[in-house]
Amino acid sequence: MKTLLSCEFNMDTGCVELRYSDDSMISINCTAVEDEVANSRFQRSELDWLIYNDPLSYAELILNGDPEKYLRTVTEIPQLDSD
């Protein structure tokens, strides 16, 4: 059984990288994910927050979750005043 050794965002590649004890690695291209699942700058902002503050949760969401459902749940779009 392989063990997760590290999970971090690599600013040079724009990827969240997971490294395992068997020397394997998973690299998640964050730009490609945002292009595929985010429909607004507000949704991109939610994903960016995860990337920078909790890359492991981001990786789990992308690999095992439903990112569209997550974004529908957490994204708040400010309403403009019509006054």
Secondary structure, DSSP 4 states (H G I P E B T S, - for coil): ---EEEEEEETTTTEEEEEETTS-EEEEEHHHHHHHH--SHHHHHHHHHHHHH-HHHHHHHHHHS-HHHHHHHH---PPPP--
